[in-house]
Amino acid sequence: MIEAHHLTKTFKDKKRGLIRAVEDVSFTCQPGQIYGLLGANGAGKTTTLRMLATLLQPTSGTAKLAGHDVATEADQVRANVGFLAASTALYGRLTAREMIRYFGQLNGLSDEAIRARIKLLADELDMHEFLDRRCEKFSTGMKQKTSIARTLIHDPAVMIFDEPTLGLDVMTARAIVKFVRECRNRGKTVIYSTHIMSEVEKLCDVVGIIHDGRLVAEGTLAGLRARYGEQDLEEVFVKAVGGEAALAAAAKN
């Protein structure tokens, strides 16, 4: 289970002063559920996920993953979470198998467990064709599948995907969406960050719309459509974000 309570992250910039990247964000995600974090680029999605994965310390607020506090029990959180970050690179001279094995060793798995997990993940992500090729020769899709496999080698209870289909071809994106859905079906707790509306509609049980660092709307797809009087998810998103912008402007005036 993921529980975020009033998460806030601020940064200091010499020119712009104090920047509130995330402000007072609270939500929960249950096992066997995909929580979609929907927002435009720069909305605060990645900063929120980095706090949940213990890569950033919250300025204020708290969060627990699998019962462990991200601030005081970071090691336990990392043992229970797989975080697929959009910016994490592969080491080109290693093969996909070597890359995944290395992360299995970092997570304390035995050689036997690593072999079993690599086979399972290679089956599920259709990686056998390039499993023993060097990462430097990979297409974008191959790199992303390898990144997912190394992220999930330790079979974590909580999975965080930060825009996992960005820049992928249609067939690879479909394969990854299918894989994420199967993770949910196996009882994993999944956060799925994206700005692609069709993926939200295919995958997410609950959606949180984030704008300018704040969670401006949350609910099931049916609930959000009823609330904003729109069936098209893009129109729902525009109304949710537009309403928040209008409130912010009114507050300034």
ZAMARGU-562928 format. One record per residue (C-alpha): x, y, z. Coordinates in Angstrom, 1 decimal. Layout:
ATOM      x      y      z
ATOM      X      Y      Z
...
//
This chain:
ATOM      x      y      z
ATOM    0.0    0.0    0.0
ATOM    1.1    3.6   -0.7
ATOM    0.0    6.4    1.6
ATOM    1.0   10.0    0.8
ATOM    0.1   12.7    3.3
ATOM    0.5   16.4    2.5
ATOM    3.7   15.9    0.5
ATOM    5.5   19.1   -0.3
ATOM    8.8   19.8   -2.0
ATOM   10.4   23.2   -2.5
ATOM   13.6   24.2   -4.2
ATOM   15.6   27.4   -4.0
ATOM   16.6   29.1   -7.2
ATOM   18.9   32.2   -7.4
ATOM   16.8   33.9  -10.0
ATOM   13.3   32.6   -9.3
ATOM   13.5   32.4   -5.5
ATOM   11.5   29.7   -3.7
ATOM    9.9   27.1   -6.1
ATOM    7.1   24.9   -4.9
ATOM    7.5   21.8   -7.2
ATOM    4.9   19.8   -5.2
ATOM    2.5   21.2   -2.7
ATOM    0.3   19.4   -0.2
ATOM   -0.2   16.2   -2.2
ATOM   -2.2   13.4   -0.5
ATOM   -3.4   10.1   -1.9
ATOM   -3.5    6.4   -1.3
ATOM   -3.0    3.4   -3.6
ATOM   -4.1   -0.1   -2.6
ATOM   -2.7   -3.5   -3.6
ATOM   -4.2   -4.8   -6.8
ATOM   -4.8   -1.2   -8.0
ATOM   -3.2    1.1  -10.6
ATOM   -3.2    4.7   -9.5
ATOM   -2.7    7.0  -12.5
ATOM   -0.9   10.3  -11.9
ATOM   -1.9   12.4  -14.9
ATOM   -0.4   15.8  -15.6
ATOM    1.5   17.9  -18.2
ATOM    5.2   18.1  -18.3
ATOM    6.5   20.1  -15.3
ATOM    3.3   19.5  -13.3
ATOM    5.1   17.8  -10.4
ATOM    4.6   14.1  -11.3
ATOM    8.3   13.1  -11.3
ATOM    9.1   15.1   -8.2
ATOM    6.3   13.3   -6.4
ATOM    7.4    9.9   -7.5
ATOM   11.0   10.6   -6.5
ATOM    9.9   11.4   -3.0
ATOM    8.0    8.2   -2.8
ATOM   11.0    6.3   -4.1
ATOM   13.3    8.0   -1.4
ATOM   15.3    9.8   -4.1
ATOM   14.2   13.1   -2.7
ATOM   13.4   14.1    0.8
ATOM   10.1   15.8    1.3
ATOM   10.3   19.4    2.5
ATOM    7.2   18.6    4.6
ATOM    4.6   15.9    4.7
ATOM    5.0   12.1    5.0
ATOM    4.6    9.0    2.9
ATOM    4.6    5.2    3.6
ATOM    5.2    2.4    1.1
ATOM    4.5   -1.1    2.2
ATOM    4.2    0.2    5.7
ATOM    7.6    1.9    5.8
ATOM    8.2    5.6    6.1
ATOM   10.1    7.2    3.2
ATOM   12.1    9.5    5.5
ATOM   13.0    7.3    8.4
ATOM   12.9    3.8    6.8
ATOM   14.4    4.5    3.4
ATOM   16.2    1.1    3.1
ATOM   13.1   -0.8    3.8
ATOM   11.1    1.3    1.3
ATOM   13.8    0.6   -1.4
ATOM   13.6   -3.1   -0.7
ATOM    9.9   -3.1   -1.4
ATOM    9.7   -0.7   -4.4
ATOM   10.6   -0.8   -8.1
ATOM   11.0    2.6   -9.6
ATOM   11.3    3.0  -13.3
ATOM   12.6    6.5  -13.9
ATOM   12.6    8.0  -17.3
ATOM   16.1    9.4  -17.0
ATOM   18.0    6.3  -15.8
ATOM   20.5    5.1  -18.4
ATOM   21.9    1.6  -19.1
ATOM   25.6    0.7  -19.1
ATOM   26.2    0.1  -22.8
ATOM   29.0   -2.5  -22.4
ATOM   26.9   -4.9  -20.4
ATOM   24.4   -7.2  -22.0
ATOM   20.7   -7.0  -20.9
ATOM   21.2  -10.2  -18.9
ATOM   24.3   -8.9  -17.2
ATOM   22.5   -5.6  -16.4
ATOM   19.6   -7.3  -14.8
ATOM   21.8   -9.8  -12.9
ATOM   23.8   -6.9  -11.5
ATOM   20.6   -5.3  -10.1
ATOM   19.5   -8.6   -8.7
ATOM   22.8   -8.8   -6.8
ATOM   22.4   -5.3   -5.5
ATOM   19.1   -6.4   -4.1
ATOM   20.7   -9.4   -2.4
ATOM   19.1  -12.2   -4.5
ATOM   20.8  -15.6   -4.8
ATOM   22.2  -16.7   -8.2
ATOM   19.4  -19.2   -8.5
ATOM   16.7  -16.6   -7.8
ATOM   18.2  -14.2  -10.3
ATOM   18.2  -16.8  -13.0
ATOM   14.6  -17.7  -12.4
ATOM   13.5  -14.0  -12.3
ATOM   15.4  -13.2  -15.5
ATOM   13.7  -16.0  -17.3
ATOM   10.3  -15.0  -16.1
ATOM   10.8  -11.3  -16.9
ATOM   12.3  -12.2  -20.3
ATOM    9.2  -14.3  -21.1
ATOM    6.8  -11.6  -20.0
ATOM    8.6   -8.7  -21.8
ATOM    9.6  -10.8  -24.8
ATOM   13.3  -10.1  -24.3
ATOM   14.9  -13.5  -25.3
ATOM   16.0  -12.2  -28.7
ATOM   18.3   -9.5  -27.3
ATOM   18.9  -10.8  -23.8
ATOM   22.6  -11.5  -24.5
ATOM   23.3   -8.5  -26.6
ATOM   25.1   -5.4  -25.4
ATOM   22.9   -2.5  -24.4
ATOM   24.8    0.0  -26.5
ATOM   23.2   -1.6  -29.6
ATOM   19.6   -1.5  -28.4
ATOM   16.6    0.3  -29.8
ATOM   14.6    2.5  -27.5
ATOM   12.1   -0.3  -26.9
ATOM   14.8   -2.8  -26.0
ATOM   16.3   -0.3  -23.6
ATOM   13.0    0.3  -21.9
ATOM   12.2   -3.4  -21.5
ATOM   15.7   -3.9  -20.0
ATOM   15.1   -1.0  -17.6
ATOM   11.8   -2.5  -16.5
ATOM   13.3   -5.9  -15.9
ATOM   16.2   -4.5  -13.8
ATOM   13.7   -2.4  -11.8
ATOM   11.5   -5.4  -11.0
ATOM   14.1   -8.1  -10.6
ATOM   13.5   -8.3   -6.9
ATOM    9.8   -8.8   -7.3
ATOM    8.8   -5.7   -5.3
ATOM    5.3   -5.2   -3.8
ATOM    5.1   -1.6   -5.0
ATOM    5.8   -0.5   -8.6
ATOM    6.3    3.0   -9.8
ATOM    6.3    3.7  -13.5
ATOM    7.3    7.2  -14.6
ATOM    6.1    7.6  -18.2
ATOM    7.2    4.1  -19.3
ATOM    6.0    4.3  -22.9
ATOM    7.5    7.7  -23.7
ATOM    9.1    7.6  -27.2
ATOM    8.2    4.0  -27.9
ATOM    6.7    2.5  -31.0
ATOM    3.1    1.3  -30.9
ATOM    3.8   -2.4  -30.5
ATOM    6.4   -2.0  -27.7
ATOM    4.1    0.5  -25.9
ATOM    1.2   -2.0  -26.1
ATOM    3.5   -4.8  -24.7
ATOM    4.5   -2.6  -21.7
ATOM    0.9   -1.5  -21.0
ATOM   -0.1   -5.2  -21.0
ATOM    2.7   -6.0  -18.6
ATOM    1.7   -3.2  -16.2
ATOM   -1.9   -4.5  -16.2
ATOM   -0.7   -8.0  -15.4
ATOM    1.3   -6.6  -12.4
ATOM   -1.9   -5.2  -11.1
ATOM   -3.7   -8.5  -11.6
ATOM   -1.0  -10.2   -9.5
ATOM   -1.9   -7.9   -6.6
ATOM    1.0   -5.4   -7.0
ATOM    0.5   -1.8   -5.9
ATOM    1.1    0.3   -9.0
ATOM    1.6    4.0   -9.6
ATOM    1.5    4.9  -13.3
ATOM    2.6    8.5  -14.3
ATOM    1.7    9.6  -17.8
ATOM    0.2   12.4  -19.9
ATOM   -1.2    9.9  -22.4
ATOM   -4.9    9.8  -22.0
ATOM   -5.5    6.5  -23.8
ATOM   -3.2    4.7  -21.4
ATOM   -5.0    6.1  -18.4
ATOM   -8.3    4.9  -19.8
ATOM   -6.9    1.4  -20.5
ATOM   -5.1    0.9  -17.1
ATOM   -6.0    3.1  -14.2
ATOM   -8.5    2.3  -11.5
ATOM   -8.1    5.7   -9.8
ATOM   -6.7    8.9  -11.4
ATOM   -5.1   11.9   -9.7
ATOM   -4.8   15.0  -11.9
ATOM   -1.7   17.1  -10.9
ATOM   -1.2   20.7  -12.0
ATOM    1.3   23.2  -10.9
ATOM    2.4   20.9   -8.1
ATOM   -1.0   20.3   -6.6
ATOM   -3.5   17.5   -6.9
ATOM   -6.5   19.3   -8.4
ATOM   -8.8   16.3   -8.9
ATOM   -9.0   12.6   -8.0
ATOM  -11.4    9.7   -8.6
ATOM  -12.4    6.9  -10.8
ATOM  -12.7    7.6  -14.5
ATOM  -16.5    7.3  -14.2
ATOM  -16.5    9.6  -11.2
ATOM  -14.4   12.3  -12.9
ATOM  -16.5   12.2  -16.0
ATOM  -19.6   12.7  -14.0
ATOM  -18.0   15.5  -11.9
ATOM  -17.0   17.5  -15.0
ATOM  -19.8   16.5  -17.3
ATOM  -17.5   15.2  -20.0
ATOM  -16.9   11.7  -21.5
ATOM  -13.7   12.6  -23.2
ATOM  -10.8   12.3  -20.7
ATOM   -8.9   15.1  -22.4
ATOM  -11.8   17.4  -21.8
ATOM  -12.0   16.3  -18.2
ATOM   -8.3   17.1  -17.8
ATOM   -8.7   20.5  -19.3
ATOM  -11.6   21.4  -17.1
ATOM   -9.9   20.2  -13.9
ATOM   -6.7   22.1  -14.8
ATOM   -8.6   25.2  -16.0
ATOM  -10.6   25.3  -12.8
ATOM   -7.5   25.3  -10.7
ATOM   -5.9   28.0  -12.8
ATOM   -9.0   30.2  -12.4
ATOM   -8.9   29.7   -8.6
ATOM   -5.2   30.6   -8.5
ATOM   -5.8   33.8  -10.5
ATOM   -8.7   34.8   -8.3
ATOM   -6.6   34.3   -5.2
ATOM   -3.9   36.6   -6.6
ATOM   -6.4   39.3   -7.3
//
